[in-house]
Amino acid sequence: MGKNSNGEILGQIAISHEIFVELMDRRLPELEAEDLERYFVALSNFLGMLEDDEKELRQVAREIAAEAMTLLLDELAR
């Protein structure tokens, strides 16, 4: 991919992030306190993983995916 393509994709990613935030803002008020707490813990953990600049994004993505899978399985078991 050339620089122009990267710029286009970066723009699309930025738009997707904005849409994600808007959608979550719409849904979060519907959640019960317990669910909000679980979401906040998960989101905080993911952010903490992303803050580690020593790790490559690929490694961070693996860690987030592993934790997300655990959370998903916990939710399905509820």
KEGUPA-963622 format. One record per atom (N, C-alpha, C): residue number from 0; residue in one letter; atom name; x, y, z. Coordinates in nm, 2 decimals, padded with zeros to 4 digits, always signed. Layout:
<atoms>
+-----+--------+-------+--------+--------+--------+
| num | residu | atome |      X |      Y |      Z |
+-----+--------+-------+--------+--------+--------+
| NUM |      a |    CA |      X |      Y |      Z |
...
+-----+--------+-------+--------+--------+--------+
</atoms>
This chain:
<atoms>
+-----+--------+-------+--------+--------+--------+
| num | residu | atome |      X |      Y |      Z |
+-----+--------+-------+--------+--------+--------+
|   0 |      m |     N | +00.08 | -00.12 | +00.00 |
|   0 |      m |    CA | +00.00 | +00.00 | +00.00 |
|   0 |      m |     C | +00.09 | +00.12 | +00.00 |
|   1 |      g |     N | +00.05 | +00.22 | -00.08 |
|   1 |      g |    CA | +00.12 | +00.35 | -00.08 |
|   1 |      g |     C | +00.07 | +00.44 | +00.03 |
|   2 |      k |     N | +00.14 | +00.55 | +00.04 |
|   2 |      k |    CA | +00.10 | +00.65 | +00.15 |
|   2 |      k |     C | -00.04 | +00.70 | +00.13 |
|   3 |      n |     N | -00.08 | +00.72 | +00.01 |
|   3 |      n |    CA | -00.22 | +00.76 | -00.02 |
|   3 |      n |     C | -00.32 | +00.66 | +00.04 |
|   4 |      s |     N | -00.30 | +00.53 | +00.01 |
|   4 |      s |    CA | -00.39 | +00.43 | +00.06 |
|   4 |      s |     C | -00.39 | +00.43 | +00.21 |
|   5 |      n |     N | -00.27 | +00.44 | +00.27 |
|   5 |      n |    CA | -00.26 | +00.45 | +00.42 |
|   5 |      n |     C | -00.34 | +00.56 | +00.47 |
|   6 |      g |     N | -00.33 | +00.68 | +00.41 |
|   6 |      g |    CA | -00.41 | +00.79 | +00.45 |
|   6 |      g |     C | -00.56 | +00.77 | +00.45 |
|   7 |      e |     N | -00.60 | +00.70 | +00.34 |
|   7 |      e |    CA | -00.75 | +00.67 | +00.33 |
|   7 |      e |     C | -00.79 | +00.57 | +00.43 |
|   8 |      i |     N | -00.71 | +00.47 | +00.46 |
|   8 |      i |    CA | -00.75 | +00.37 | +00.56 |
|   8 |      i |     C | -00.74 | +00.44 | +00.70 |
|   9 |      l |     N | -00.64 | +00.52 | +00.72 |
|   9 |      l |    CA | -00.64 | +00.59 | +00.85 |
|   9 |      l |     C | -00.77 | +00.67 | +00.87 |
|  10 |      g |     N | -00.81 | +00.74 | +00.77 |
|  10 |      g |    CA | -00.93 | +00.82 | +00.78 |
|  10 |      g |     C | -01.05 | +00.73 | +00.81 |
|  11 |      q |     N | -01.06 | +00.61 | +00.74 |
|  11 |      q |    CA | -01.17 | +00.52 | +00.76 |
|  11 |      q |     C | -01.17 | +00.46 | +00.91 |
|  12 |      i |     N | -01.05 | +00.44 | +00.96 |
|  12 |      i |    CA | -01.03 | +00.39 | +01.10 |
|  12 |      i |     C | -01.08 | +00.50 | +01.19 |
|  13 |      a |     N | -01.04 | +00.62 | +01.17 |
|  13 |      a |    CA | -01.09 | +00.73 | +01.25 |
|  13 |      a |     C | -01.24 | +00.74 | +01.26 |
|  14 |      i |     N | -01.30 | +00.73 | +01.14 |
|  14 |      i |    CA | -01.45 | +00.74 | +01.13 |
|  14 |      i |     C | -01.51 | +00.62 | +01.21 |
|  15 |      s |     N | -01.45 | +00.50 | +01.19 |
|  15 |      s |    CA | -01.50 | +00.38 | +01.26 |
|  15 |      s |     C | -01.49 | +00.40 | +01.41 |
|  16 |      h |     N | -01.38 | +00.46 | +01.46 |
|  16 |      h |    CA | -01.37 | +00.49 | +01.60 |
|  16 |      h |     C | -01.48 | +00.58 | +01.65 |
|  17 |      e |     N | -01.50 | +00.68 | +01.57 |
|  17 |      e |    CA | -01.61 | +00.78 | +01.61 |
|  17 |      e |     C | -01.74 | +00.71 | +01.62 |
|  18 |      i |     N | -01.77 | +00.63 | +01.52 |
|  18 |      i |    CA | -01.90 | +00.56 | +01.52 |
|  18 |      i |     C | -01.91 | +00.46 | +01.64 |
|  19 |      f |     N | -01.80 | +00.39 | +01.67 |
|  19 |      f |    CA | -01.80 | +00.30 | +01.78 |
|  19 |      f |     C | -01.83 | +00.38 | +01.91 |
|  20 |      v |     N | -01.77 | +00.49 | +01.93 |
|  20 |      v |    CA | -01.80 | +00.57 | +02.05 |
|  20 |      v |     C | -01.94 | +00.62 | +02.06 |
|  21 |      e |     N | -01.99 | +00.66 | +01.95 |
|  21 |      e |    CA | -02.13 | +00.71 | +01.94 |
|  21 |      e |     C | -02.23 | +00.59 | +01.97 |
|  22 |      l |     N | -02.20 | +00.47 | +01.92 |
|  22 |      l |    CA | -02.29 | +00.36 | +01.94 |
|  22 |      l |     C | -02.28 | +00.31 | +02.09 |
|  23 |      m |     N | -02.16 | +00.31 | +02.15 |
|  23 |      m |    CA | -02.15 | +00.28 | +02.29 |
|  23 |      m |     C | -02.21 | +00.38 | +02.38 |
|  24 |      d |     N | -02.20 | +00.51 | +02.34 |
|  24 |      d |    CA | -02.26 | +00.61 | +02.42 |
|  24 |      d |     C | -02.41 | +00.59 | +02.43 |
|  25 |      r |     N | -02.47 | +00.54 | +02.32 |
|  25 |      r |    CA | -02.61 | +00.52 | +02.31 |
|  25 |      r |     C | -02.65 | +00.40 | +02.39 |
|  26 |      r |     N | -02.57 | +00.30 | +02.40 |
|  26 |      r |    CA | -02.60 | +00.17 | +02.46 |
|  26 |      r |     C | -02.57 | +00.17 | +02.61 |
|  27 |      l |     N | -02.46 | +00.23 | +02.65 |
|  27 |      l |    CA | -02.42 | +00.23 | +02.79 |
|  27 |      l |     C | -02.53 | +00.26 | +02.89 |
|  28 |      p |     N | -02.61 | +00.37 | +02.87 |
|  28 |      p |    CA | -02.71 | +00.40 | +02.97 |
|  28 |      p |     C | -02.81 | +00.29 | +02.99 |
|  29 |      e |     N | -02.82 | +00.19 | +02.90 |
|  29 |      e |    CA | -02.92 | +00.08 | +02.92 |
|  29 |      e |     C | -02.86 | -00.03 | +03.01 |
|  30 |      l |     N | -02.73 | -00.03 | +03.03 |
|  30 |      l |    CA | -02.67 | -00.13 | +03.11 |
|  30 |      l |     C | -02.70 | -00.12 | +03.26 |
|  31 |      e |     N | -02.70 | -00.23 | +03.33 |
|  31 |      e |    CA | -02.71 | -00.23 | +03.47 |
|  31 |      e |     C | -02.57 | -00.20 | +03.53 |
|  32 |      a |     N | -02.57 | -00.16 | +03.66 |
|  32 |      a |    CA | -02.45 | -00.12 | +03.72 |
|  32 |      a |     C | -02.34 | -00.23 | +03.71 |
|  33 |      e |     N | -02.38 | -00.35 | +03.74 |
|  33 |      e |    CA | -02.28 | -00.46 | +03.73 |
|  33 |      e |     C | -02.22 | -00.48 | +03.59 |
|  34 |      d |     N | -02.30 | -00.47 | +03.49 |
|  34 |      d |    CA | -02.25 | -00.48 | +03.35 |
|  34 |      d |     C | -02.16 | -00.36 | +03.32 |
|  35 |      l |     N | -02.20 | -00.24 | +03.36 |
|  35 |      l |    CA | -02.11 | -00.12 | +03.34 |
|  35 |      l |     C | -01.98 | -00.14 | +03.41 |
|  36 |      e |     N | -01.98 | -00.20 | +03.53 |
|  36 |      e |    CA | -01.85 | -00.22 | +03.60 |
|  36 |      e |     C | -01.76 | -00.32 | +03.52 |
|  37 |      r |     N | -01.82 | -00.43 | +03.47 |
|  37 |      r |    CA | -01.75 | -00.53 | +03.39 |
|  37 |      r |     C | -01.69 | -00.46 | +03.27 |
|  38 |      y |     N | -01.77 | -00.38 | +03.20 |
|  38 |      y |    CA | -01.73 | -00.32 | +03.08 |
|  38 |      y |     C | -01.61 | -00.22 | +03.11 |
|  39 |      f |     N | -01.63 | -00.15 | +03.21 |
|  39 |      f |    CA | -01.52 | -00.05 | +03.25 |
|  39 |      f |     C | -01.39 | -00.12 | +03.28 |
|  40 |      v |     N | -01.40 | -00.23 | +03.35 |
|  40 |      v |    CA | -01.28 | -00.31 | +03.39 |
|  40 |      v |     C | -01.21 | -00.36 | +03.26 |
|  41 |      a |     N | -01.29 | -00.42 | +03.17 |
|  41 |      a |    CA | -01.24 | -00.47 | +03.04 |
|  41 |      a |     C | -01.17 | -00.36 | +02.96 |
|  42 |      l |     N | -01.25 | -00.25 | +02.95 |
|  42 |      l |    CA | -01.20 | -00.14 | +02.87 |
|  42 |      l |     C | -01.07 | -00.08 | +02.93 |
|  43 |      s |     N | -01.06 | -00.07 | +03.06 |
|  43 |      s |    CA | -00.94 | -00.02 | +03.13 |
|  43 |      s |     C | -00.82 | -00.11 | +03.10 |
|  44 |      n |     N | -00.85 | -00.24 | +03.11 |
|  44 |      n |    CA | -00.74 | -00.34 | +03.08 |
|  44 |      n |     C | -00.69 | -00.33 | +02.94 |
|  45 |      f |     N | -00.78 | -00.32 | +02.85 |
|  45 |      f |    CA | -00.74 | -00.30 | +02.71 |
|  45 |      f |     C | -00.66 | -00.17 | +02.69 |
|  46 |      l |     N | -00.70 | -00.07 | +02.75 |
|  46 |      l |    CA | -00.63 | +00.06 | +02.74 |
|  46 |      l |     C | -00.49 | +00.04 | +02.80 |
|  47 |      g |     N | -00.48 | -00.02 | +02.91 |
|  47 |      g |    CA | -00.35 | -00.05 | +02.97 |
|  47 |      g |     C | -00.26 | -00.13 | +02.88 |
|  48 |      m |     N | -00.31 | -00.22 | +02.81 |
|  48 |      m |    CA | -00.23 | -00.30 | +02.72 |
|  48 |      m |     C | -00.18 | -00.21 | +02.60 |
|  49 |      l |     N | -00.27 | -00.13 | +02.56 |
|  49 |      l |    CA | -00.23 | -00.04 | +02.44 |
|  49 |      l |     C | -00.12 | +00.07 | +02.48 |
|  50 |      e |     N | -00.12 | +00.10 | +02.61 |
|  50 |      e |    CA | -00.03 | +00.21 | +02.66 |
|  50 |      e |     C | +00.12 | +00.16 | +02.66 |
|  51 |      d |     N | +00.14 | +00.03 | +02.66 |
|  51 |      d |    CA | +00.27 | -00.03 | +02.66 |
|  51 |      d |     C | +00.34 | -00.01 | +02.52 |
|  52 |      d |     N | +00.41 | +00.10 | +02.51 |
|  52 |      d |    CA | +00.48 | +00.13 | +02.38 |
|  52 |      d |     C | +00.59 | +00.03 | +02.34 |
|  53 |      e |     N | +00.63 | -00.05 | +02.44 |
|  53 |      e |    CA | +00.74 | -00.14 | +02.42 |
|  53 |      e |     C | +00.69 | -00.26 | +02.34 |
|  54 |      k |     N | +00.56 | -00.29 | +02.34 |
|  54 |      k |    CA | +00.51 | -00.41 | +02.27 |
|  54 |      k |     C | +00.46 | -00.36 | +02.14 |
|  55 |      e |     N | +00.48 | -00.45 | +02.04 |
|  55 |      e |    CA | +00.42 | -00.43 | +01.91 |
|  55 |      e |     C | +00.27 | -00.44 | +01.91 |
|  56 |      l |     N | +00.21 | -00.37 | +01.82 |
|  56 |      l |    CA | +00.06 | -00.37 | +01.82 |
|  56 |      l |     C | +00.01 | -00.52 | +01.80 |
|  57 |      r |     N | +00.08 | -00.59 | +01.73 |
|  57 |      r |    CA | +00.04 | -00.73 | +01.70 |
|  57 |      r |     C | +00.03 | -00.81 | +01.83 |
|  58 |      q |     N | +00.13 | -00.79 | +01.92 |
|  58 |      q |    CA | +00.13 | -00.86 | +02.05 |
|  58 |      q |     C | +00.02 | -00.81 | +02.14 |
|  59 |      v |     N | +00.00 | -00.68 | +02.14 |
|  59 |      v |    CA | -00.11 | -00.62 | +02.22 |
|  59 |      v |     C | -00.25 | -00.68 | +02.17 |
|  60 |      a |     N | -00.26 | -00.69 | +02.04 |
|  60 |      a |    CA | -00.39 | -00.74 | +01.98 |
|  60 |      a |     C | -00.41 | -00.89 | +02.03 |
|  61 |      r |     N | -00.30 | -00.97 | +02.03 |
|  61 |      r |    CA | -00.31 | -01.10 | +02.08 |
|  61 |      r |     C | -00.36 | -01.11 | +02.23 |
|  62 |      e |     N | -00.30 | -01.02 | +02.31 |
|  62 |      e |    CA | -00.34 | -01.02 | +02.45 |
|  62 |      e |     C | -00.48 | -00.97 | +02.47 |
|  63 |      i |     N | -00.52 | -00.87 | +02.39 |
|  63 |      i |    CA | -00.66 | -00.82 | +02.40 |
|  63 |      i |     C | -00.75 | -00.93 | +02.35 |
|  64 |      a |     N | -00.72 | -01.00 | +02.25 |
|  64 |      a |    CA | -00.81 | -01.11 | +02.19 |
|  64 |      a |     C | -00.82 | -01.22 | +02.30 |
|  65 |      a |     N | -00.71 | -01.25 | +02.36 |
|  65 |      a |    CA | -00.72 | -01.36 | +02.46 |
|  65 |      a |     C | -00.81 | -01.32 | +02.58 |
|  66 |      e |     N | -00.79 | -01.20 | +02.63 |
|  66 |      e |    CA | -00.87 | -01.15 | +02.74 |
|  66 |      e |     C | -01.02 | -01.13 | +02.69 |
|  67 |      a |     N | -01.04 | -01.09 | +02.57 |
|  67 |      a |    CA | -01.18 | -01.07 | +02.52 |
|  67 |      a |     C | -01.25 | -01.21 | +02.51 |
|  68 |      m |     N | -01.17 | -01.31 | +02.47 |
|  68 |      m |    CA | -01.23 | -01.44 | +02.46 |
|  68 |      m |     C | -01.27 | -01.49 | +02.60 |
|  69 |      t |     N | -01.19 | -01.47 | +02.70 |
|  69 |      t |    CA | -01.23 | -01.51 | +02.83 |
|  69 |      t |     C | -01.35 | -01.43 | +02.88 |
|  70 |      l |     N | -01.36 | -01.30 | +02.85 |
|  70 |      l |    CA | -01.48 | -01.23 | +02.89 |
|  70 |      l |     C | -01.60 | -01.27 | +02.82 |
|  71 |      l |     N | -01.59 | -01.30 | +02.69 |
|  71 |      l |    CA | -01.70 | -01.35 | +02.61 |
|  71 |      l |     C | -01.75 | -01.49 | +02.66 |
|  72 |      l |     N | -01.66 | -01.58 | +02.69 |
|  72 |      l |    CA | -01.70 | -01.71 | +02.75 |
|  72 |      l |     C | -01.77 | -01.69 | +02.88 |
|  73 |      d |     N | -01.72 | -01.60 | +02.96 |
|  73 |      d |    CA | -01.79 | -01.57 | +03.09 |
|  73 |      d |     C | -01.93 | -01.51 | +03.07 |
|  74 |      e |     N | -01.94 | -01.43 | +02.97 |
|  74 |      e |    CA | -02.08 | -01.37 | +02.94 |
|  74 |      e |     C | -02.17 | -01.48 | +02.89 |
|  75 |      l |     N | -02.12 | -01.57 | +02.81 |
|  75 |      l |    CA | -02.21 | -01.68 | +02.76 |
|  75 |      l |     C | -02.25 | -01.77 | +02.87 |
|  76 |      a |     N | -02.17 | -01.79 | +02.97 |
|  76 |      a |    CA | -02.20 | -01.88 | +03.08 |
|  76 |      a |     C | -02.30 | -01.82 | +03.18 |
|  77 |      r |     N | -02.32 | -01.69 | +03.17 |
|  77 |      r |    CA | -02.41 | -01.62 | +03.27 |
|  77 |      r |     C | -02.56 | -01.66 | +03.24 |
+-----+--------+-------+--------+--------+--------+
</atoms>
